[in-house]
Amino acid sequence: MLFIFPIIAFIFIYLNINQIPSCKEAYKLQKDVMYSGTVQNKYIDTNNHMLRTIELTNNGGMHKLVLSYDKSNLFDYVSKKDSIVKSKGGYGVLVYRNGSITEIKLDYKCRD
């Protein structure tokens, strides 16, 4: 009976690890993502691998931006009610706050 627990634990860990893309995969995917909206909330998701998450609203819809490997200061910099825009094909995120614009380049530090 005791030998079943390690097998179940291994399967659980294996499935959870394989659900998160590698750093290089996430970095490549991020280039083709585009989003814009107003920051409604930001938090460390304690139920999901402590991922840094920003919730955006745009035209009544909600979008979660998960910054799993990002080493830029985007998560720390943005505040509620900031507007952010990221265009497809790049890594720059524009942050609009009180009439000023700041560009922060996403940086995953794992690219080749």
C-alpha positions as CSV (number, residue, x, y, z in Angstrom):
1,M,0.0,0.0,0.0
2,L,2.9,2.4,0.8
3,F,4.4,2.0,-2.7
4,I,1.2,3.5,-4.3
5,F,1.7,7.0,-2.7
6,P,5.1,7.7,-4.4
7,I,3.7,6.6,-7.8
8,I,0.7,8.9,-7.4
9,A,2.9,11.8,-6.2
10,F,5.2,11.3,-9.2
11,I,2.3,11.3,-11.7
12,F,0.9,14.5,-10.0
13,I,4.2,16.3,-10.1
14,Y,4.9,15.2,-13.7
15,L,1.5,16.4,-14.9
16,N,1.8,19.8,-13.2
17,I,5.4,20.4,-14.4
18,N,4.4,19.6,-18.0
19,Q,1.5,22.2,-18.0
20,I,3.9,25.1,-17.6
21,P,5.9,26.0,-20.7
22,S,9.6,26.3,-20.5
23,C,11.2,29.7,-20.2
24,K,12.3,29.6,-23.9
25,E,8.8,28.5,-25.0
26,A,7.1,31.2,-23.0
27,Y,9.5,33.9,-24.3
28,K,8.9,32.9,-28.0
29,L,5.1,32.8,-27.4
30,Q,5.1,36.2,-25.8
31,K,6.4,37.8,-28.9
32,D,3.2,37.0,-30.8
33,V,0.8,38.0,-28.0
34,M,-1.0,41.3,-28.1
35,Y,-3.1,42.9,-25.4
36,S,-4.3,46.2,-24.1
37,G,-6.5,47.2,-21.2
38,T,-6.7,48.9,-17.8
39,V,-5.1,47.2,-14.8
40,Q,-7.8,46.1,-12.4
41,N,-5.8,44.0,-10.1
42,K,-2.3,42.4,-9.7
43,Y,-1.3,39.6,-7.4
44,I,0.9,36.6,-6.7
45,D,-1.3,33.6,-7.5
46,T,-0.7,31.4,-4.5
47,N,-2.9,28.7,-5.9
48,N,-1.0,28.6,-9.2
49,H,2.7,28.2,-8.7
50,M,3.1,31.7,-7.2
51,L,2.7,33.2,-10.7
52,R,2.7,37.0,-11.0
53,T,-0.7,37.9,-12.5
54,I,-2.1,41.1,-13.8
55,E,-5.8,41.4,-14.5
56,L,-6.8,43.7,-17.4
57,T,-10.2,44.9,-18.5
58,N,-11.0,46.0,-22.0
59,N,-14.4,46.6,-23.5
60,G,-16.0,44.9,-20.6
61,G,-13.9,41.7,-20.9
62,M,-11.3,40.4,-18.5
63,H,-7.8,39.2,-19.5
64,K,-5.2,37.7,-17.2
65,L,-1.7,38.4,-18.0
66,V,0.6,35.9,-16.4
67,L,4.3,36.9,-16.1
68,S,5.7,33.5,-15.3
69,Y,9.4,34.1,-16.3
70,D,9.5,37.8,-16.9
71,K,12.4,39.5,-15.2
72,S,11.6,43.1,-16.2
73,N,10.0,45.3,-13.6
74,L,6.6,45.4,-15.3
75,F,4.8,43.6,-12.5
76,D,6.3,45.8,-9.9
77,Y,5.9,49.0,-11.9
78,V,2.2,48.8,-12.9
79,S,-0.5,50.0,-10.6
80,K,-4.3,49.7,-10.6
81,K,-5.9,52.0,-13.2
82,D,-2.8,52.1,-15.4
83,S,-3.4,51.3,-19.1
84,I,-1.1,48.9,-20.8
85,V,-0.6,48.0,-24.4
86,K,1.6,45.3,-26.0
87,S,1.7,45.0,-29.8
88,K,2.2,41.7,-31.6
89,G,5.7,41.0,-32.9
90,G,7.7,42.6,-30.1
91,Y,8.4,42.6,-26.4
92,G,7.7,46.2,-25.5
93,V,4.8,47.0,-23.2
94,L,3.6,50.6,-23.0
95,V,2.3,51.8,-19.6
96,Y,0.1,54.8,-19.6
97,R,-0.2,56.6,-16.3
98,N,-1.3,60.2,-15.5
99,G,-0.6,61.5,-19.0
100,S,2.9,59.9,-19.3
101,I,4.0,56.8,-21.2
102,T,6.7,54.4,-20.0
103,E,7.9,51.5,-22.2
104,I,9.0,48.4,-20.4
105,K,10.6,45.6,-22.4
106,L,9.7,42.1,-21.2
107,D,12.9,40.2,-20.4
108,Y,12.9,36.5,-19.7
109,K,16.7,36.1,-19.5
110,C,16.5,32.6,-21.1
111,R,16.4,33.5,-24.8
112,D,18.9,32.1,-27.3
